[in-house]
Amino acid sequence: MKKSYIILPFVALAISPIGTIAKGNDALNYVLVNQKNGKTLGYSPQSGVKIITVDGLKFKDLNRNGKLDKYEDWRLPAHDRAVDLAHQLSIEEIAGLMLYSAHQAIPGNEAGFGAATYGGKPFSKSGAKASDLSDAQRKFLVNDNLRHVLVTTVKSPAVAAAWNNNVQALCEGIGHGIPANNSSDPRHGTTANTEYNAGAGGAISLWPGQLGLAATFDPEVVREFGRIASKEYRALGIATALSPQIDIASEPRWSRVNGTFGEDADLSVDMARAYCDGFQSSEDNNGGWGMYSVNAMVKHWPGGGPEEGGRDAHFDYGKYSVYPGDNFQTMLRPFTEGAFKLHDGTQMAASVMPYYTISWNQNGGTGSNRGNSYNKYLITDLLRGKYGYDGVVCTDWMITADVSGVSKFEGKCWGVENLSVAQRHYEILKAGVDQFGGNNDKEPVLKAYKMWKDEFGEKSARQRFEQSAVRLLMNIFRTGLFENPYLDPTVSTKIVGNPKFMKAGYDAQLKSIVMLKNKDNTLPLKSKKLKVYVPKRFVKGVADWWGNTPADKTVYPVDLDIIKKYYQVVDTPAEANFALVFIESPDGGTGYSDADVKAGGNGYMPISLQYGTYKAVAARDSSIAGGDTFEAFQNRSYKNKTVTANNTTDAKLVKDTKAAMGSKPVVLSVKCFKPCILSEVEPYADAIVVDFETQAQAVLDIVSGKYEPSGLLPMQFPKDMKTVEHQKEDVGRDMEPYTDSLGHVYDFAYGLDWKGVIKDARVEKYY
């Protein structure tokens, strides 16, 4: 068979005790072998890998033994190849497969979260290229055999592609030539404000937040997102998505509501399935696994939504999920009926991530309350046994690391704080989990292997490690990385964020915006001659998870140049025909206060969904769950405590603007991250539109009438905090919704278009 080669320019490998270091530009020297009747192969001449011919077909000799091993034979099923390779791997190599790296910025940040060094120096002082590997990356790839890398921010698609090529060339030249399975948290959003969406907002197509995708009430929009996002991911060298988050948002105060598909189980089931089908189905294989597939890692088993009081399990104070409505089975539905029953050829989501939480008393009657990844009943008996899931189970990040206090953003070893790091790894393996998120070090995994061997024998230990190795390797084989993991940076640049993809994302943003109120048909405001007043917004500096507190500021909430494309912007209400006020949903705190502890309290506080000061008179007398290594009490109640939203001034801004405008209309735009109580602002607005993390331009396209609103609320907006306190954390749609001054009820599936309340097939299906 005729063989054709495409030689791309050289790149400096910046790693290598392994291969020859070549100098040149940022595109790695690699070779493509195209075959008319076979797979296209990509390899680096520097890796030592050769091409061998069998039956007139070409294969990569990844272990360099001069013969075709089963795992190198692309004609065989992925499972057969994975079993063969798992048999060949040393325990040290399997331990490396079980690792999932900490967050990696490309290039590494100078300090703080995602910091890295290059030759012992920060990037800016190292002389390294943005696509070079950091010191830590070289270490965990070579010394620890790690092959699963979590990527956050990247300088550009071209840099991401070149960095991927550097990683793959290094991995190809080590041991059995196992490629890196690079991954990403969600990165298509318009904002990035936490560690679990740190890659968002880059040079990539921009879509509404996941709650915004839910607000379209259209699974086909979500499926199209997956199809496009998977192409962009693969062009960045990413083959696994640490998404979707398919927790049912049954607890409205939870800080991660914005990452869900809302509070309705039926909608969440359909959206979860559509998302996974979109990401995993490859056009080169009739919807099955292929070169465009991206493994979906659905999270968080068995549902991370029912956090007591809305507190989040990234912190000790939020470690407990509770089930006062006895609704545990409903939390499973997006997994068991959605992600595990796909319509296309990949059949089920490739991976599952349990959440940090201790699912209170969901332990099969054992009496043991541990974090979900330590819970054998949840992982082995339920997920694998009852529901037959045999894909990868990966812990959430840093659950084996130590923690030193209730409010510390450190390890999240809930329920096993007193065990050693190695013992935690062992307990996780015994529970049935395959992989350790946020751990770059193989040593505690090897210690866990020894513990298994000492307790159950070497044969059993080897079998257990190979079992996880097969699962992990399957996801690398099925996505074609063993055949060709390399990218052309110029092609990647053309794919990621191309105009067609950008338009699709923007169209979805438009479809996600919900109009709640339109008094006397205030909207649309079509004329470009209209004069608009946009008040500045006060933004209080609030400490992030790492303790960084930005300065307070008063700023225009959106770029005025964008607004000037639609209207004439004026400086005072007196000059304006209408006002356009931009605010955010109430930021009612995290549910915990170190200051309260210092004042003699237990530290636990209400999380408020209203702007004004709230006193929790209707809260529980005693918490459902409690007990902690760092606390000498069981009751985590916050009854009768008071909290004020960090953005309480948003409500004052609306009231003041209405007073200044008089009879002239006030249009209110609310960026929502979770349900909110609008009673403090709704009466002062003539029209209200809600977006779930979209661009300001999309809001203006609705306000100006360029596009008709069609979004629906994927969650209830509650009447008041009393109904919030009385709802059950594990039950969705169990609050009394707010009724506005026009008599409209802000319930699940509510929204307006120009004609009035939307009552279409979507509402009929899901309401």
VENFEN-V717716 format. One record per residue. SS is DSSP state (2 for helix, 1 for strand, 0 for the rest). PSI is psi in whole degrees, -180 to 180 (NA if undefined). OMEGA is omega as a letter, one per 30 degrees, with the letter a starting at -180 (999 if undefined). Layout:
# VENFEN-V717716
ss,psi,omega
SS,PSI,OMEGA
SS,PSI,OMEGA
This chain:
# VENFEN-V717716
ss,psi,omega
0,137,l
0,137,a
0,133,l
1,145,a
1,143,l
1,115,a
1,122,l
0,161,a
0,168,a
0,160,l
0,150,l
0,126,a
0,-24,l
0,17,a
0,-58,c
0,111,l
0,-7,a
0,-53,a
0,177,l
0,136,l
0,121,l
0,152,a
0,151,l
0,-145,a
0,-164,a
0,23,l
0,121,a
0,143,l
0,111,l
0,164,a
1,136,l
1,133,l
1,109,a
1,135,l
0,132,a
0,-39,a
0,26,a
0,-175,a
0,144,l
0,130,a
1,140,l
1,135,l
1,161,l
0,127,l
2,-25,a
2,-15,a
2,-16,a
0,-6,l
0,138,l
1,162,l
1,130,l
1,155,a
1,128,l
1,128,a
0,35,l
0,8,a
1,156,a
1,141,l
1,154,l
1,128,l
1,80,a
0,-31,l
0,5,l
0,39,l
0,4,l
0,5,l
0,165,a
0,110,l
0,160,l
2,-41,a
2,-18,l
2,-6,a
0,102,a
0,-8,l
0,-20,a
0,157,l
0,150,a
2,-38,a
2,-43,l
2,-41,l
2,-41,a
2,-41,l
2,-44,a
2,-47,a
2,-41,l
2,-38,l
2,-33,a
2,-22,a
0,146,l
0,164,l
2,-36,l
2,-39,l
2,-40,l
2,-39,l
2,-38,l
2,-39,l
2,-31,a
0,-7,a
1,147,l
1,122,a
0,160,l
0,170,a
1,131,a
1,116,l
1,144,a
1,103,f
0,170,a
0,149,l
1,159,a
0,-37,a
0,167,l
0,-150,a
0,128,l
0,16,a
1,150,a
0,162,l
1,158,l
1,109,a
0,32,l
0,2,a
1,153,l
1,155,a
2,-44,a
2,-21,a
2,4,a
2,-23,a
0,5,a
0,157,l
0,156,l
0,-26,a
0,0,l
0,157,l
0,141,l
0,169,l
2,-44,a
2,-38,a
2,-43,l
2,-42,a
2,-50,a
2,-24,l
2,-42,a
2,-53,a
0,-35,a
0,-1,l
0,22,l
0,139,a
0,8,l
1,112,a
1,128,l
1,116,a
1,135,l
1,-112,a
1,146,l
1,146,a
0,-39,a
0,163,l
2,-38,l
2,-42,l
2,-42,l
2,-43,a
2,-44,a
2,-39,l
2,-45,l
2,-44,a
2,-39,l
2,-44,l
2,-48,a
2,-37,l
2,-41,l
2,-49,a
2,-36,a
2,-29,a
0,4,a
0,134,l
0,-118,a
0,12,l
0,32,a
0,124,a
0,160,l
0,136,l
1,86,a
1,150,a
1,173,a
1,143,l
0,171,a
0,132,a
0,9,a
0,6,a
0,168,a
0,-8,l
0,155,l
0,112,a
0,3,l
0,169,a
2,-24,a
2,5,l
2,36,a
0,-17,l
0,-1,a
0,156,l
0,16,l
0,-165,a
0,74,a
0,162,l
0,140,a
0,126,a
0,164,l
0,161,l
0,167,a
2,-35,l
2,-32,l
2,-39,l
2,-40,l
2,-35,a
2,-17,l
0,-23,a
0,31,a
0,99,l
2,-27,a
2,-32,l
2,-42,l
2,-40,l
2,-42,l
2,-39,l
2,-47,l
2,-41,l
2,-44,a
2,-47,a
2,-37,a
2,-37,l
2,-41,l
2,-40,l
2,-50,a
2,-33,l
2,-20,l
0,-1,a
0,19,a
0,125,a
0,-2,l
1,132,l
1,125,l
0,62,a
0,166,g
0,160,l
1,107,a
0,22,l
0,138,l
0,126,a
0,61,a
0,-16,l
0,107,a
0,-16,a
0,-9,a
0,138,a
0,-14,a
0,18,l
2,-38,a
2,-16,l
2,5,a
0,180,l
0,22,l
0,-166,a
0,3,a
0,130,a
2,-44,a
2,-45,l
2,-41,a
2,-38,l
2,-50,a
2,-39,l
2,-39,l
2,-45,l
2,-46,a
2,-41,a
2,-49,a
2,-41,l
2,-43,a
2,-42,a
2,-40,a
2,-27,a
0,130,a
0,133,a
2,-20,a
2,2,a
2,40,l
0,40,l
0,0,l
0,-162,l
0,144,l
0,-166,a
0,-15,l
0,0,a
0,144,l
0,124,l
1,130,l
1,129,l
1,99,a
1,143,a
1,149,g
1,114,l
1,138,f
0,33,a
0,114,a
0,5,a
0,-38,a
0,53,l
1,130,a
2,127,l
2,3,a
2,2,a
0,149,a
0,143,a
0,5,l
0,-18,a
0,153,l
2,-37,a
2,-12,l
2,25,a
0,-15,a
1,128,l
1,140,a
0,161,a
0,64,a
0,-21,l
0,7,a
0,45,a
0,29,a
2,-43,a
2,-34,l
2,-34,l
2,-26,a
2,-19,a
2,-42,l
2,-26,l
2,-60,a
2,-31,a
2,-16,a
2,-77,a
2,-24,l
0,1,l
0,68,a
0,156,a
0,-28,a
0,-172,a
0,-14,a
0,-13,l
0,-50,l
0,159,l
0,141,a
0,-31,a
1,158,l
1,138,l
1,119,l
1,156,l
0,169,l
0,-28,a
0,154,l
1,112,l
1,101,a
0,117,l
0,17,l
0,73,a
0,18,l
0,21,l
0,9,a
0,-18,a
0,0,a
0,122,l
0,103,a
0,164,l
1,152,a
2,-36,a
2,-14,l
2,0,a
0,99,a
2,-35,l
2,-46,a
2,-37,a
2,-56,a
2,-50,a
2,-44,a
2,-62,a
2,-52,a
2,-40,a
2,-70,a
2,-41,a
0,1,l
0,27,a
0,124,a
0,21,l
0,-170,a
1,136,l
1,120,a
1,132,l
0,158,l
0,169,a
0,135,l
0,26,a
0,-7,l
0,-5,a
0,159,a
0,158,l
0,147,a
0,3,l
0,165,a
0,-35,a
0,17,a
0,134,l
0,80,a
0,-134,l
0,164,a
0,55,a
0,57,a
0,126,l
0,-11,l
0,31,a
0,-29,a
0,-1,l
0,160,l
0,165,l
2,-43,l
2,-42,l
2,-36,l
2,-42,l
2,-41,a
2,-45,l
2,-36,l
2,-43,l
2,-41,l
2,-28,l
2,-20,l
0,10,a
0,152,a
0,-25,a
1,150,a
1,107,a
1,135,l
0,17,l
1,117,l
0,-1,a
0,122,a
0,-16,a
2,-47,l
2,-25,l
2,-41,l
2,-36,l
2,-37,l
2,-37,l
2,-45,l
2,-39,l
2,-42,l
2,-46,a
2,-42,a
2,-33,a
2,-39,a
2,-6,a
0,157,a
2,-38,a
2,-46,l
2,-41,a
2,-44,l
2,-44,l
2,-41,a
2,-42,l
2,-40,l
2,-35,l
2,-48,l
2,-37,l
2,-42,l
2,-47,l
2,-45,a
2,-40,a
2,-33,l
2,-42,a
2,-23,l
2,-41,l
2,-46,a
2,-25,a
0,7,l
0,10,a
0,-30,l
0,-28,a
0,-49,a
0,101,l
0,4,a
0,156,a
0,148,l
0,113,a
2,-32,l
2,-36,l
2,-42,l
2,-40,l
2,-36,a
2,-28,a
2,-51,a
0,121,l
0,26,l
0,160,a
2,-38,a
2,-44,l
2,-39,l
2,-41,l
2,-42,l
2,-42,l
2,-41,a
2,-39,l
2,-39,l
2,-38,l
2,-46,l
2,-42,a
2,-18,a
2,-13,a
0,133,a
1,128,l
1,120,a
1,-33,a
1,142,l
1,70,a
2,127,l
2,35,l
2,47,l
0,-43,l
0,148,g
0,156,l
0,93,a
0,-31,a
0,130,l
0,-11,l
0,-12,a
0,144,l
1,129,a
1,141,l
1,124,l
0,106,a
0,149,l
1,155,a
1,136,l
1,129,l
1,111,l
0,135,l
0,115,a
0,135,a
0,136,l
0,-173,a
0,-22,a
0,6,l
0,6,l
0,128,a
0,110,l
0,163,l
0,150,l
0,151,l
1,154,l
1,117,a
1,162,l
1,131,a
0,-19,l
0,163,l
0,120,a
2,-24,l
2,-32,l
2,-45,a
2,-33,a
0,-16,l
0,-14,a
0,-35,a
0,170,l
1,123,a
1,128,l
1,165,a
0,-19,a
0,154,l
2,-33,a
2,-33,a
2,-17,a
0,151,l
0,-29,l
1,165,l
1,145,l
1,111,a
1,126,l
1,122,l
1,178,l
1,160,l
0,153,a
0,134,l
0,92,a
1,23,l
0,-179,a
0,-11,a
0,9,l
1,148,a
0,119,l
2,-32,l
2,-36,l
2,-37,l
2,-45,a
2,-28,l
0,3,l
0,2,l
0,-179,l
0,-5,l
0,-20,a
1,135,a
0,160,l
0,153,l
0,121,a
1,144,l
0,14,l
0,163,a
0,-40,a
0,174,a
0,136,a
1,131,l
1,126,a
0,66,a
0,-22,a
0,8,a
0,166,l
0,143,l
0,-39,l
0,138,l
0,155,l
0,-44,a
0,155,l
0,176,a
0,127,a
1,151,l
0,-34,a
0,7,a
1,143,a
0,24,a
0,164,a
0,-30,a
0,115,l
0,25,a
0,149,l
0,20,a
0,137,l
0,8,l
0,161,a
1,141,l
1,149,l
0,135,a
0,142,l
0,-27,l
0,40,l
0,-26,l
2,-16,l
2,-42,l
2,-42,l
2,-37,l
2,-43,l
2,-47,a
2,-45,a
2,-38,l
2,-41,l
2,-41,l
2,-39,a
2,-30,a
2,-22,a
0,-125,a
0,-7,a
0,146,a
0,145,l
1,122,l
1,126,a
1,128,l
1,120,a
1,120,l
1,117,a
0,133,l
0,-13,l
0,174,l
0,151,l
0,154,l
0,116,a
0,9,a
0,-25,a
0,-17,a
0,-28,a
2,-44,a
2,-19,a
2,3,a
0,138,l
0,-28,l
1,144,l
1,128,l
1,143,a
1,132,l
1,152,l
0,73,l
0,62,l
0,173,l
0,152,l
2,-33,a
2,-37,l
2,-40,l
2,-43,a
2,-32,l
2,-31,l
2,-50,a
2,-39,a
0,-6,l
0,7,l
0,-28,l
0,139,a
0,134,l
0,143,l
0,-2,a
0,156,l
0,148,l
0,123,l
0,13,a
0,160,l
0,143,l
0,114,a
1,157,l
0,-45,a
0,178,a
2,-21,l
2,-43,l
2,-29,l
2,-45,l
2,-31,a
2,-15,l
0,162,a
0,134,a
0,-29,a
0,12,a
0,123,l
0,157,l
0,42,a
0,26,l
0,158,l
0,118,a
1,162,l
0,137,l
1,123,a
0,-178,a
0,-12,l
0,0,l
0,5,l
0,139,a
1,123,a
0,65,a
0,170,l
0,136,l
0,17,l
0,142,l
0,159,a
1,148,l
1,-168,a
0,-22,a
0,-19,a
1,-151,a
1,130,a
0,126,l
0,76,a
0,-169,a
2,-31,l
2,-45,l
2,-43,a
2,-38,a
2,-44,a
2,-21,a
0,NA,999
